[in-house]
Amino acid sequence: MNGDPARADIVRLIPALRAFARTFCRNTTDADDLVQETLMKALANLDKFEPGTKLKSWLFTIMRNTFYTRAKVLGREAPGIEENVSGDTPIEASQETTARAREVQRALQKLPPHYREVLTLVAILGESYEAAAEICDCAVGTVKSRLNRARHQILQELGEDVS
C-alpha cells in the first residue's frame, strides 16, 4: 500500500462498497465494475480527500455519482429492450430461504432508487442516519422518512402486515 494509511483503509472498505454497489446493480458483474470504477476514481483523486472526514462516506458518494453518471449516459444511448441476453432461464429455488431472499431482492428492486439507497445504507450496512444523510446529500429527517417509507413498501410488496 506504499505506506499510505488511506489506501489501506480503502482496501478494508471494499466489502462495504460491494454491498452498496448491489443496491444500484442487479447483476454482480455490473456491481463489481461499479466498485472497480469507484476505486479507480478514488485512488486517482486521493489527494482531494480531506483528512479528518469519513473515507467511507467519500467513497460512497463517488460510487453514487458514478452510477448516476453511467445511468445518464446509458439513457442517452438507448441500447434497446433489456432482455435476458444470455438466453439462460432462471431456475426456481428449491429451498424456502432462497425463494424468500429472491422475493425480498425483487421487492428491493421495485423501490424507488432513493428509498433503496437509504434502506441499504441504514438497515443493511448499518450506517447512521447522519452518515446516510451526508452520502445522499439530504437532511437527516429525509433519511428517516425515506427509510420508513421503504420499509413499509417492502412489507407491502411481501404481503406482510403493514400496521
N, C-alpha and C positions, 0 to 999 in steps of 0.2 A: 504493500500500500504506500510505499515511499515515505513512511513515517508520518503521513498526513492523517490526523485523527478523524477529520471529516470524511475522508474516503472510507475509512474502516467503519464509521457509523452508517454510511450509505450502504455498504455491503450487509450490515446487520439488519437494515430496513427492507431488504429485498423481499422477504416473505410478506410483509405488510403491503408492499407495493403490488405484489402479485394478487393478493386478496382484493385490494382496491381496484385493480385493473379488471377483475372479474365482474365488478358492478357495471362496467362500461361495455365489456365484450362477452358475448355468449360463448364464443369459440376460445378454447385455451390457447391456441396458437396466436390468435389475434391479441389476446391479453398479454402473452409473453412478448409479442412485438411491441406493444404499448409500453411495457415495463422497460424493454431494451432502449426504446427511443427516449423514454424519460431519463434513464440512467445516462445515456449519451449526452443529452442536453444538460443534465445536472453537472456532470463531470466537466463538460466544456465551459460551464458558467460558474464553477465552484468559487471563483474569485468574487462573484457577485453575492454569494451567500453572506449574510450578516451574522457573525459570531454572536452568540447570546440569544438568537432567535431559535425557533424549533425547526430542526432539519426535516423532521417528518412532515410537518405542515408545508414546508417549502417544496419538498419532493411531490407531495400530493397535489399541490397547486400546479406544479409543472405538468403532472400527468393529466390533470383535469383540463388544463388549457390545451395540451397536445391532443387529447381526444376530441375536444370540440373543434379545434382547427382541422383535424382529419375529417370530421363529420361534415364540415362546411365544404371541404374540397370534394369529398365523395358525393355530396348533394349536387354540386355543380356538374360533376362528371356523369351522373345518372347512368350507372352501369347496367341497369335493367332490373328485371324481376329477381328478387332474392329467392332462389330455389336451392334445393339440395343438389349442388353441383356434382358431388361425388357419385350420386345415384344409390348410395347406401341407404337402406331402410333401417331406421332405428329399431332396436329390439326392445320390446317392453320388459320392464323389470319383473323379476320373479320374486323378489323379496319386498315385503311391505315397506320396509325402511327406505329402500332405494326409490320405490314408487312415490312415497311421501316426499322425499327430498326433491324429486323432479317436480312434483306439484308446487312445492314451495319455490323452487327456482323459476318455474313458469309464472307464478304469482309475482315474484320479484321483478321479472322482466316486463310485466304488464304495468308496473308502477311508472309514473312519470319519472324522468331521469333525476330531477331534483329531489324527489322523495326517496328514490332508490339510493342515491348518493348519501343522503343523511342517514338513512337506515343502516347502510353498510358501515359508515364511519362510526356511528354511536353504538348500535346494537351488536354489530359483528366484530368490528376492530377495537371497540372499547374506548374510542376517543371521547374526550369530554365535550360538553356542549360548546364550550368556548373554543376549543381546537377545531371542532367541526364548523363553527361559525366563521372562523378565520379562513379555513380551507375553502369553504363555499362562498366566502365574501358576502356574508349576510349577518343579520343580528341573531343573538342567542335565542330570542323569542321566536324567530322564524325557524330556527333549527328545531326547537321543541315542538312547534306547530306542525312542521313537515313530518317529524318523527311520529307524532301521534296519528296524523292522517295516514301515513304509510302503514303503520301497524294495523289500523282499522281496515284499510283496503286489503291488506294481506289476509287478515282473518275473514273478511267478507268473501274474498276470492276462494278461500279454502273451505267455505261453508261452515265456519266456526261461529259460535255465539259472539256477537259483537257488543253486547250490552255491558 
